[in-house]
Amino acid sequence: MSTLNLKAFLDLKVERYNQPGFIKNDPIVIPHRFSKKQDVEIAGFFAAVLAWGQRITIINKCNELFATMDNAPHDFILNHREAELKRFENFKHRTFNATDTLYFIHFFKTYYSRHESLESAFLPDGKSKGMEDNLKHFHNLFFDLPDAPQRTRKHIATPARKSACKRLNMYLRWMVRSDDCGVDFGLWKKLKPSELICPCDLHVDRVARKLHLINRKQTDWLTALELTEKLREFDPEDPVKYDFALFGLGIEEKF
């Protein structure tokens, strides 16, 4: 398939999947259940981090988690009493357990006591320095508290470990991309859609290889960069919109 034909093909798939019907079966449905900016940020972050396994299970576990926060995560995180944290003792999704949940709550309480938006956590010195440095900065900040459990580090990826950072890149897509389709939120304005890196999950990776968008054999940070550079040839201002096309082709059309 020529580059021009491939772009036209993927543009059609973006149009098909970047629409509200996509939301109900995807973890992005979780932050869409909130309207307060900080609730959307926190709900989106948990949903992205917990996004592995069956999508219905991810959605159910997130609903369980936020019910435990009285469906008001920002208010709960800032104002909870110590005794209320016992509610999370039995929360678990895959290898994410109560220890991880409690540290996330602790980090968010510390962070939101000082900042209005989580966007600042991805901005070294208050401005973007490229997504690789932004993600490294976020990882270091997230684990900067003195009681950060070593086990929890595996749940927040970083390019420093050569990870493709799929979940964080997906979260950033949700927060940063802005269009009139009603799927992504476009809440953050200091980070630009042109800077985003395509989330490279199993489905996206497989479809991208079939379409010869990836040549690198392993799937790591450099693979995510390679894929995104190819997608920038189709739309330099919003390359990650093609995540919809690649994911939809993989999971809906079994391409």
Order of alpha helices (4+ residues) and beta strands (2+ residues): alpha-alpha-alpha-alpha-alpha-alpha-alpha-alpha-alpha-alpha
